[in-house]
Amino acid sequence: MTLVELIVAFTIMALLTTMALPLARYKIRREREKELHYALREVRAAIDKYKDASDYRQIPPGKVDSDGYPESLEQLVEGVRPQGSADKKVKFLRRIPKDPMTNSYEWGLRSTRDEPASQSWGGQNVFDIYSKTTEKTSDGTPYSEW
């Protein structure tokens, strides 16, 4: 009798485990998607703040091709000296967030002169960022288009 009970118990446990794994994978994927949304929003807001500061002449203009956008993501972290200040820097990001899809700090960059869906960076400025992952969402949209 106990051997039959053990077999039934293990069968039930195996069945419950196989049902729980897809739910756990889905939950992990959704969590990574939330982190990606947050990271994209954070960096894009910092790029917009940099552009606004440049437009209002609070910081010196960059290179001629920059159009008032930062030259790199590192410039948002390192900061820029405001007009008329020699010792203070304005920083727009504390750190570059990690891309949760690729688990790295490398982001795809787009400049104002690149095509909207371009996967290569022209190097003039940083107008937008995207994830370098080739994965797609559950509806088939690539994460790089977010």
Secondary structure, DSSP 8 states (H G I E B T S, - for coil): -HHHHHHHHHHHHHHHHHHHHHHHHHHHHHHHHHHHHHHHHHHHHHHHHHHHHHHTTSS----GGGTTS-SSHHHHHH-B--TT-SS--B-S-SS---BTTTTBS--EEE-TTS-TT-SS--SS---EEE-----B-TTS-BGGG-
